[in-house]
Amino acid sequence: MLRQQGILGIIIIITCLACQPAKEVKTTGSIERLDPALDSIISPDAKIEIIAEGYDWSEGPVWVEDQNMLLFSDVPKNIVYKWTEQNGAEPYLTPSGYTDGPPRGGEMGSNGLLLDDEGNLVLCQHGDRRLAQMMAPLDSPKAVFQTIADKFNGKRFNSPNDATFRNYDFYLTDPMYGLEKRMEDPAKEIAFQGVYRIPAEGEVTVLVDTLTRPNGIAFSPDGKYLFVANSDPEKARWYRFDVAESTLPDGNVNVALASGKILYDATSLTATEKGLPDGMEIDSRGNIFASGPGGVFIFNLEGKLLGKIKLPEACSNAVVSGDEKTLFVTNDMYILRIKMRN
C-alpha cells in the first residue's frame, strides 16, 4: 500500500509538471520583407526572441559549433559571456580586452571575436589595442593572451574592432572607439582608421586608409569580395572591394583591394533610426546580415536589399549557427535569436 501510494505520488508530480505552462519567450521587433527571396532565408513565421539581456553594449558574437555555445562581448564591462540553451548566459572570460594598466573608462573590453583555423579564440582587444589569441582551451577559458599583432609600421593600432580570417591570414578594422577620447586621444598614434591584413608570415599591411570609421568586415564565400561597414553617421555605408591576389617571387601571396564601391548607403536613416553600419555576417549562400540603422539589413552580394530585421534598439553585430538555420544578434542590452528555418 505504501509503495502504491509512492508510485501514485510520483505520477501526480510528473502530471503536474507536464501541466505547467511553458516559460514565456520575450520577443521584440519585426521582419520587413522587401523581396520574395527573403522567404527562402527567413521563414514567414520566424520570431525575434530575446534570449539574454542586461548588458551595457553587447558585441562581437561567435558561434562555437562543437560546444553549441554563443560567445559575445560586453565591451564597456570588459567581459566575454557565453550562452547555451541549457544554462542561458553566464560570464566566460574577464578581463577580455584591457588586461594591464590603470583603471580607465570607455569601451575597453573585447569587441569582435572569432575562431582561427585550429579553433582558438581570437579577440579584438580595445583596451590593449591588439588582436590576440586566448592561450587556453575553449572549455577552460583563462585571461592569458598572446599578441597576434598590435602595430603597423611601428605605431600602435587605435583599437582593433572587428576581424575575419581567410587562408591563414587575419583581416581587421581599426577605428578609434576603444580610445577614451577617440579622435582627440593623445595616445592615438596612427592618423587614419585603417583596414589591415595580418599575414601568417610577413609584415602587417594596410589595405584601406580612406574610410572614416571602418567597422564590420567579411569576405564573400568565394573570397572574391571583401565587405567593410563604415560606422560614420555622416557616411553610413557598406563598401565592397574586389580582392586581387598575386604570388610574390618568394612564394608568399600578396593581397590588394581594388574597385571599391558603395554597396549600400544608409546615411539618410541615421537621423531617425538607432544604430550605424557595424558588424556583419555572410553565410555560405552569400546572404549578408549587416547591422545598421534600425536593425539588421539583409542583402545579396550585389547589394540588393531583400529585407530588414527591424529593432527598436541599436544593433551591433550578427552571426549564424553552424547549420545556418539560426541567426544570433547583439542588440545593445539584448542578445537575440531568430530561428530562420527549420
C-alpha positions, -999 to +999 in steps of 0.1 A: +000+000+000+028+024+009+046+015-023+015+021-044+010+055-027+046+064-035+042+055-072+009+074-073+026+104-058+053+103-084+027+101-111+009+131-097+041+151-096+050+143-131+015+151-143+016+184-125+050+193-141+036+184-175+007+207-169+028+237-160+027+264-187+058+268-209+081+296-200+071+327-219+096+338-245+101+375-248+102+388-284+109+422-300+109+439-333+096+427-366+107+414-400+102+436-431+100+416-463+111+437-493+118+409-518+103+374-522+138+359-520+138+366-482+113+338-477+140+312-486+163+329-460+139+336-431+106+317-427+074+339-427+066+326-392+101+334-377+102+352-344+128+375-329+135+361-294+153+378-265+174+351-251+196+372-227+196+408-215+211+433-191+244+443-210+260+477-214+268+471-251+268+436-265+291+429-294+313+405-314+292+373-314+308+340-324+291+306-326+312+276-313+296+247-331+312+217-313+301+231-279+268+246-290+276+279-274+275+315-283+303+338-271+298+376-271+315+407-257+301+433-233+326+459-244+324+485-215+323+458-189+355+441-202+338+407-202+331+379-226+299+359-219+287+326-231+252+315-238+239+279-241+204+266-244+208+247-212+222+274-189+214+307-206+241+334-204+269+334-179+304+351-176+330+333-196+362+354-196+373+385-178+392+407-183+386+403-220+402+434-237+420+455-211+443+434-191+471+455-176+471+492-167+455+519-145+417+519-142+400+536-171+366+541-187+353+539-222+350+509-244+379+490-231+369+453-234+370+429-263+349+436-293+350+413-323+355+376-315+364+348-340+379+314-342+411+306-362+416+275-383+426+255-352+396+266-332+414+290-310+395+321-297+409+353-312+398+387-297+399+423-309+410+439-277+401+476-274+420+484-242+451+465-251+449+478-287+457+445-303+445+413-319+452+385-295+447+348-291+434+333-258+460+308-247+436+283-231+411+257-243+376+269-251+361+247-224+386+260-198+389+298-205+417+319-189+426+355-194+460+346-208+467+361-242+493+361-269+496+391-292+490+383-329+495+420-340+494+453-322+513+477-345+515+489-381+549+504-392+559+505-355+529+525-344+502+511-321+468+503-335+439+526-324+416+498-311+410+467-333+373+465-337+363+436-359+382+409-378+378+379-401+401+350-411+409+336-445+437+315-459+456+316-426+456+355-426+436+378-404+419+410-417+409+436-392+394+471-389+409+497-366+387+527-358+392+547-326+362+536-305+384+520-278+404+552-271+389+571-242+390+604-261+386+588-295+399+610-323+413+635-298+430+609-276+467+619-271+476+582-272+464+578-308+495+570-330+481+563-364+465+593-382+439+572-402+414+545-394+427+515-413+417+481-427+447+458-423+459+424-434+479+404-409+496+376-428+506+343-413+542+353-424+554+388-430+545+423-421+512+439-413+499+458-444+472+484-448+446+477-474+424+507-470+432+540-452+404+563-466+374+551-446+364+573-418+351+546-394+358+511-407+340+486-386+324+453-397+343+431-421+336+399-440+345+380-472+322+366-498+321+328-497+344+326-528+368+352-514+364+374-545+350+403-525+357+420-491+329+439-475+335+467-449+310+487-429+316+523-422+301+534-389+301+571-395+267+588-392+277+612-420+289+584-443+268+554-431+277+529-458+287+494-467+316+490-492+325+462-515+361+457-527+374+434-553+402+411-539+433+408-561+459+382-552+493+376-567+522+354-559+555+371-550+589+358-560+595+344-525+563+323-528+542+344-505+509+358-516+502+395-519+467+407-513+454+440-525+419+456-528+407+472-559+375+487-574+360+498-541+323+507-545+295+517-522+273+486-517+245+505-499+242+539-484+221+543-452+231+578-443+196+592-447+184+568-419+208+578-392+187+609-381+157+588-373+169+552-365+192+539-338+225+523-349+250+525-377+266+501-402+285+478-378+293+441-376+281+417-404+279+380-412+279+364-447+266+329-449+277+302-474+249+311-498+261+348-500+234+363-479+247+393-460+233+401-425+245+436-417+237+455-386+228+491-394+203+520-387+171+504-374+182+468-372+197+441-394+198+447-432+198+416-454+215+420-487+226+398-516+262+401-528+253+428-553+238+450-526+201+443-533+182+448-501+160+418-495+146+427-461+152+440-426+150+427-391+136+459-376+147+465-340+139+493-315+174+493-300+208+498-317+222+466-333+259+459-333+265+425-349+252+392-361+264+356-365+248+324-379+248+289-363+268+261-379+238+248-398+229+284-408+194+279-396+197+303-367+208+339-365+221+355-333+221+393-330+238+415-304+213+443-299+226+468-273+215+454-239+199+423-256+210+391-272+185+379-299+178+347-316+159+342-349+152+306-359+153+314-396+144+279-410+135+245-395 
